[in-house]
Amino acid sequence: MSRTRAERRFLDYVKACRKRKICLEVYLDHQDLYNNLHQYSKNKIHCSCPFCSEKTNNRGRYGSRRVWPITDQKRIEEMEYEVNELD
């Protein structure tokens, strides 16, 4: 089921407002990055902290830590539990 044009426009507006708020809070000069609200909805805006830029196989930038999806984390814990039970 597809959304109506009005729903899409509203969600684009909400998304653009959220990205504008991130820009105003993160960047030090506290000015708009773009002069038009529509440009926020079409461009990628995020802060560059480790939490926002975290990827599954993040190597090098913030260490060699792997961040697994929750389903994979549960499988890994189950496998470790089974290995420890056999010992």
C-alpha positions as CSV (number, residue, x, y, z in Angstrom):
1,M,0.0,0.0,0.0
2,S,1.6,3.3,-1.1
3,R,1.3,6.5,0.7
4,T,-0.5,9.5,-0.6
5,R,1.4,12.6,-1.8
6,A,0.3,14.5,1.2
7,E,1.8,11.9,3.6
8,R,5.1,11.9,1.7
9,R,5.3,15.6,1.8
10,F,4.6,15.7,5.5
11,L,7.2,13.0,6.2
12,D,9.7,14.9,4.1
13,Y,9.0,18.0,6.1
14,V,9.4,16.2,9.4
15,K,12.7,14.6,8.2
16,A,14.0,18.0,7.1
17,C,13.1,19.6,10.4
18,R,14.9,16.8,12.3
19,K,18.1,17.2,10.2
20,R,18.0,21.0,10.6
21,K,17.8,20.5,14.4
22,I,20.8,18.2,14.3
23,C,22.8,20.8,12.3
24,L,21.9,23.5,14.7
25,E,22.9,21.4,17.7
26,V,26.1,19.8,16.3
27,Y,27.8,22.5,14.4
28,L,29.5,25.2,16.4
29,D,28.4,28.3,14.5
30,H,24.7,27.5,15.2
31,Q,23.7,28.7,11.7
32,D,21.7,26.9,9.1
33,L,23.8,24.8,6.8
34,Y,21.3,25.4,3.9
35,N,19.1,28.3,3.3
36,N,16.2,26.1,2.1
37,L,14.5,23.5,4.2
38,H,14.0,21.2,1.2
39,Q,17.8,20.8,0.9
40,Y,17.9,19.1,4.3
41,S,15.5,16.4,3.2
42,K,17.5,15.6,0.1
43,N,21.0,15.5,1.6
44,K,22.7,13.3,4.2
45,I,23.0,15.1,7.5
46,H,24.4,13.4,10.6
47,C,27.0,14.0,13.3
48,S,30.2,12.2,13.0
49,C,30.4,10.7,16.5
50,P,31.1,7.0,16.8
51,F,27.4,6.2,17.6
52,C,26.0,7.8,14.4
53,S,28.8,6.6,12.1
54,E,28.9,3.0,13.4
55,K,28.9,0.3,10.8
56,T,28.8,-3.5,11.1
57,N,32.4,-4.2,10.2
58,N,34.0,-0.9,11.3
59,R,37.7,-1.3,11.0
60,G,40.3,1.4,11.5
61,R,38.4,4.6,12.3
62,Y,37.3,3.9,15.8
63,G,39.1,0.7,16.4
64,S,38.7,-2.8,15.2
65,R,35.5,-3.4,17.1
66,R,32.7,-5.2,15.3
67,V,29.1,-4.2,15.8
68,W,26.8,-7.1,15.0
69,P,23.0,-6.9,14.5
70,I,21.0,-8.1,17.4
71,T,20.0,-11.4,15.7
72,D,23.7,-12.2,15.1
73,Q,24.6,-11.2,18.7
74,K,22.1,-13.7,20.0
75,R,23.4,-16.5,17.7
76,I,27.0,-15.8,18.8
77,E,26.0,-15.9,22.5
78,E,24.2,-19.2,21.9
79,M,27.2,-20.7,20.2
80,E,29.5,-19.5,23.0
81,Y,27.1,-21.0,25.5
82,E,27.1,-24.3,23.7
83,V,30.9,-24.4,23.5
84,N,31.2,-23.6,27.3
85,E,28.6,-26.4,28.1
86,L,30.7,-29.0,26.3
87,D,33.8,-28.1,28.3
